[in-house]
Amino acid sequence: MSNSMGFISSQRPFVARGRLYGVVALLVLAFLAVGWLGYRGLYPAAPSSVQTMPKPTVVDTGFAQSMIQHHSQAVTMAMAVQENPNVAVRGLARSILLAQMREIGLMEGWLSAWDAAPVPMGPAMAWVDSVKTFKTVEDELFATLCRSQGGNMPGLASPEDLQRLQTSTGPTQEKLFLTLMIAHHQSAIRMANFAWRYANSPLIKSFAKTVARDQLTEMDWMQRRLQSLNTP
């Protein structure tokens, strides 16, 4: 794998499966602390400063809540391939695992600072319906897709897909991981672009733009890798 992608590579599994869950738990706590401190650094406690900050809207909080759920599934998929024999897929999975756990911590911190729940109280994508005037046809199509799925999140892997990923091995697991993660990233990019256009908080707008950029880069690599695996 090209080092320019910034993915972590190793000739050995990341950690044994039992230890991995402990490491994940510690990292989640660390990233939650980073998220809270990062928020407080951007939003000082002084009342006059807080009052001048743009208030988060349904789009801001809804996007953060939905993306936490979305990232959580990516973490699950990345953990499933930690013992895959292919060093490239393991490196990509570790990069996704660490980056998205860090971002979950940031979003949890922001939601806590906004006195918002970490998970949506109703359908995951109900926040999309709060937008009544669309800036692009793409956004209108995305909102229609979310509505057609009863407010559920597009692009998530099914429980059956996740089970197959957990139990498969070798090249079969690698192909399945890439296929599922490409679809996963595509939905995240559409969601992030939507939030970037309609969020009120500069924090969320900047974060959404970063998510779309980073996941587009990863998706490009995964598509090329999958194409090479499918070429005789």
Long-range contacts (C-beta under 8 A, 24 or more apart in sequence): 1-87, 1-88, 1-91, 1-92, 1-221, 2-221, 5-92, 5-95, 5-217, 5-218, 5-221, 6-95, 7-88, 7-91, 7-92, 7-94, 7-95, 8-91, 8-94, 8-95, 8-98, 9-87, 9-88, 9-90, 9-91, 10-87, 10-90, 10-91, 10-94, 11-87, 13-82, 13-83, 13-90, 14-82, 14-90, 14-94, 15-82, 17-82, 17-83, 20-79, 20-82, 24-75, 24-79, 24-97, 24-101, 27-98, 27-101, 28-101, 28-104, 28-105, 30-105, 31-101, 31-102, 31-103, 31-104, 31-105, 31-106, 31-108, 32-105, 32-108, 32-109, 33-105, 33-109, 34-102, 34-105, 34-106, 34-109, 35-105, 35-106, 35-107, 35-108, 35-109, 35-110, 35-112, 36-109, 36-112, 36-113, 37-109, 38-106, 38-109, 39-106, 39-109, 39-110, 39-112, 39-113, 39-203, 40-113, 42-203, 43-113, 54-200, 54-201, 54-202, 55-200, 55-201, 56-114, 56-116, 56-200, 56-201, 56-204, 57-130, 57-199, 57-200, 57-201, 58-127, 58-130, 59-127, 59-130, 59-131, 59-195, 59-198, 59-199, 59-200, 59-204, 60-114, 60-195, 60-199, 60-200, 60-201, 60-203, 60-204, 61-111, 61-114, 61-116, 61-127, 62-120, 62-125, 62-126, 62-127, 62-128, 62-130, 63-127, 63-191, 63-192, 63-194, 63-195, 63-199, 63-204, 63-208, 64-107, 64-110, 64-111, 64-116, 64-204, 65-107, 65-111, 65-116, 65-117, 65-118, 65-119, 65-120, 65-124, 65-127, 66-120, 66-124, 66-125, 66-127, 66-153, 66-191, 67-103, 67-107, 67-188, 67-191, 67-192, 67-211, 68-104, 68-107, 68-108, 68-111, 68-118, 68-119, 69-119, 69-120, 69-124, 69-153, 70-153, 70-155, 70-156, 70-184, 70-187, 70-188, 70-191, 71-100, 71-101, 71-103, 71-104, 71-107, 72-104, 73-156, 73-157, 73-162, 73-184, 74-100, 74-181, 74-184, 75-100, 75-101, 75-104, 76-162, 77-157, 77-162, 77-165, 77-177, 77-180, 77-181, 77-184, 80-162, 80-165, 80-166, 80-173, 80-177, 81-165, 81-173, 81-174, 81-177, 84-169, 84-170, 84-173, 84-174, 84-177, 85-170, 86-170, 86-171, 86-174, 88-225, 89-174, 89-177, 89-178, 89-225, 92-218, 92-221, 92-222, 93-177, 95-218, 96-181, 96-218, 99-214, 103-207, 103-211, 106-207, 107-207, 110-203, 110-204, 122-151, 123-150, 123-151, 123-152, 124-151, 124-152, 124-153, 125-149, 125-151, 125-152, 125-153, 125-154, 126-151, 128-194, 131-194, 131-198, 135-197, 135-198, 136-197, 138-190, 138-193, 139-193, 139-194, 139-197, 139-198, 142-190, 142-191, 142-194, 143-194, 153-187, 153-191, 154-187, 154-190, 155-183, 155-184, 155-186, 155-187, 155-188, 155-190, 156-184, 156-187, 157-183, 157-184, 171-229, 174-229, 175-226, 175-229, 175-230, 178-222, 178-225, 178-226, 178-229, 179-226, 181-222, 182-219, 182-222, 182-223, 182-226, 185-215, 185-216, 185-218, 185-219, 185-222, 186-219, 188-212, 188-215, 189-215, 189-216, 189-219
